[in-house]
Amino acid sequence: MLRVEHISKTFNPGTINEKKALDRLSLHLAPGEFVTVIGGNGAGKSTMLNAIAGTWPVDEGRITIDGTDVTALPDYQRAPFIGRVFQDPMLGTAPDMWLEENLALALRRGQKRALRWGIAKDEREIYREKLATLGLGLEDRLSVKVGLLSGGQRQAVTLLMATLRKPKLLLLDEHTAALDPATAAKVLELSDRLVTENNLTALMITHNMSDAIKHGNRLIMMHQGKIILDIAGEEKKHLTKRDLLDRFAALAGVQEETDSVLLS
C-alpha cells in the first residue's frame, strides 16, 4: 500500500544550519498494517510523515501509494489517498463551521465541486450514525461549531473525518500528545477501532514507548533519518519498554540515559 524508496531530505543545504533529516530511508507497508513510529527529537519521524503527505518535496527517492507514484504531487493532490490527524486538536477541522459542515467537507474531499444544497437530509442521517459510534453524544450536536468542542472531542471528530472516505493511508502525527492521559487513551482506543473496522493501513508517530508497543501490529524506530529497528508479529507482542531502550542503546550507540535521549 505504501512504498517509500530511498528518500532523502536536507534542510538549509549549504548553510551553517544544514540538517540532514532523512538519509536514503526506505519503508514498505502492506495493506492493513498499523505501524507505530518512535525515535528521539530530530530522528526524522515528522519529516518522513510530511514527505509522505506531500507537505514538502524530497531531495531524492520515490513515494508510491497503492501503485500510484505521488513523489511529484503536492499535498492537495494526494488528498484522495491520505487521511491525516495532527498533534494539535485545533488543526484538521474548520473551527467556525458546524460539525455537520466539517463532516461534509471530509466526505467531499478529492471530489469535484458542484452547485447544490450543502447537506441533504439523508446525508445528515449518515453523519448522525457515524457520530453515534464515537459514544460522545455528538450525534445530537450537528449544528454546534467545532471550535466549541473539547480537545478530545475534536480529535475524535478529526479521526472520523480522516477515515470517512476510507483513505489508502492514515497518518497519525502524535495525535494524542496534546491530550490528558485519560482522553489520550480513549482517542487511541478509537484509533484502533477505526483502523480495524475499515481495514486501513496506518502510520502513527508517538513519543510514548508504551503506546508504541501496545498499539499497531508493527513498530519501527528511527535515528538520524534512518530506520534502525523494525519489529512485527509475535516479537512485537512480547516487547517491553526495557527491551526497546536496550535495543536503542545498542543500535544507536547511545550508552547513557537512553530513555531521555529516545524521548527528549
N, C-alpha and C positions, 0 to 999 in steps of 0.2 A: 504493500500500500504506500509506503514511503521509502524512497531510496535517496540517501544523501551520499554523494560520491566525491571524496577528496576535496571538500570545500575549505577555503582559507579566507580569512578576513583580517586586515590590518587597519587600525585607526591611526590617523595623523601620520601617514608614511613619510619618511624623510625628515621628520622633525624630532625635537628633543622629547616630545610626548608620544612618540611612536609606540603602539601597543599591538602585538600580535594576539588577537582574541581567539581565532580559530586556526589550527595548524593541520591542514590536509585531513580534516575529520571525515570519517565515513560512518554511516549508520543505516541499517535496513530494518524496517518494521513490517511484520506480516499482518494481514488483515485480522482485526480483533485483538491485537496485542495492546496491553496497557503498560506503558513503560514509565517508571519514575526516574528522575534525574537528580543527582546530588553532587555537590562539589563546593569548594570554598569560593569566596568573592574573587572575581577575575578568572574563574576556571573556564568561562566561555558558555555557561548554561543559557543565559538570556540571549547572548549573541547568536547561538545556534537556533534558538526558538524564533528570534527575529529574522534570521536568514531564511528559515523555512516559511515564515509568514509573509516574507517579501517586504518587511519594513525597511531594509536596506539591502543592496546587492552584495554578492560575494565577489571576491577578487578572482577566484578560480574555483573550478569544480562544477558539479551538476546536481540539481534537485528535481526529483521526479515524484509526482503524487498520482497513484493509481494509473501508471503508464503514461501520464502527461508530463512533458518536460516544462516545468514552471520557472526555471532558472532566470529567464529574462523577463518574467512577468512582474509588474508592480503589485503591491498588496491588494488593491481593489479588484484586480483581475484574477486573484487567487481565491476571492471570497466564495465562489461556488464550491470550492474544495475544502475550505478550512472553517472551523468554528474555534473561537478563542475566548478565554476568560482571563482577565487581567488581575494583578495583585490588588489594585485599588478598586474597591466596590463602586466608586464613582465613575469608573470607565466602563465602556461596553454597553451603556444604556444612554438614552436621552432623558435627563432628569426632569425637564419641564414638560415632558409629554406623558400622557396617560399610560397606565400599564398595558391596556389593550393595544394602544398605538405602538408601543415598543415591540410587542409580540408580532404585530402586523408587519413592522419593518423587518423583523427577523425572518418571518415566513416568506417575504418577498425578496430576500437577499439573492442577488445574482439573476433576478428575472427582469424582463423588460417592463418599463413603466407604461401605464395607460390611464386615460381619464375614466374614472369610475368612482363609485362610493368607496370611502376609505375602508370600512369594515362592514361586511354583510352579517346578517343575523345568524346564519349557520356557522360562519367563521367565528363569531363571538362565543358560540357554544363550544367550539373546539378549544378555545382559549380557556374557558371555564374548566373543562375536563382536564386539560394539561396542568393548570394551576392547582387543581384539587389534589393531584398526585404528590404535590410538594408537602401537603399537610400543614400549611401555614395560614389557611383561611383567606388566601389572596384571591380565590375564585369569586369572592363577593366584593372585591375592591378594584374592579376593572377600570373604573374612572378616576382612580387616585393617581397623582403624579408620582413617578418612580423615585424622584428625589426625596420624597417624604418617607420612604421605606427605611428600615434599619439596614445596617451593613450586611448582616446575614441574610435578610430577606432579599436584598438586592443581588447578592452573589448567587442565591438560589434562582432568582429570575434570570440572571445573566447566563447561568448554566442551562436553563431551559431554552433560552433564546439561541444559545450556541449549538444546541442539539436538535432544534425544532425541525430542521431540514435534513437531519442525519448526515453531517459532513463526512467526507472521506477521512479527515483527520481532525481530532480535537486537541487543541493546545491549551494546557492549564498552566499559567505562568505565576507560580507561587500564589494561587488564588485564595488561600486561606491565611496568608501571612499577616493580614491587617485585622483579623478577627480574633475575638477572645477564644480560649481553648474549647469551651463547650460548643460555641457556634461553629468553630472550625471543624470540630468532629462531625457535626450534623451535615455541613456542606460536603465534607469528604465522603460521608455515607451516601449522600445524594449523588455525588460524582460517580461512585462505584456503581450505584443502581442504574443511572442513565447510560453509562458505558456498557454495562452488561445487557440491559434491556434492548438497546439499539445496536448491539454488536459493533461498537465503534472502535476505531484504532485511536489510541490516545497517548499523549506525551505530557507528563506532569513534572514540572520543576518544583523542588521543595528544599528548604534548609533543615527540615525536621527529619532526622535519621529514622526515628520510629515510624513516621508516616511513610517514608520511602520504602521501608521494609514491609509494613503492613499492607499497603495498597499496591495494586497492579500485579502483573504476573512476570515482570522483568524489571531489573534495576541496573542502571548504568551510572558510573562515577566518572566525573570529568576533572581534569587538572591541566592547566596551562594549554587550553584549547584542544585537548585530545581526550579521547575516551580511554581510561586506564583500567576499567573494570566493567564487566558485563555478566550479570548473573540472572538466571531464569530457572523456572521449574522448581523441582524439589530442593535444589540448592538454595534458592531464594526463600522458600518456605521455612527453612531451618536456620536462616541467617539471624544473627543477633547484632546489636549495636556494637558490642565489643569486637566481633568479627570484622565489622565494617571499618572500625577505627584501626585495627591492626593491619588490615589489608591496605588501607590508605597510607599508613605509615611506611609499609614495605614498598608499595608501588610508586609512591610519590617521593620517597626518600626523606620524609619528614619524621624526625625522631622525637621531637619534644611537643607536648601538648597537642596531640593530633586532633583532639575533639575541637579545640578552639580554632585551630587552623582550618579544619573542614567546615566549621560553622561560622567563621569570622564574618 
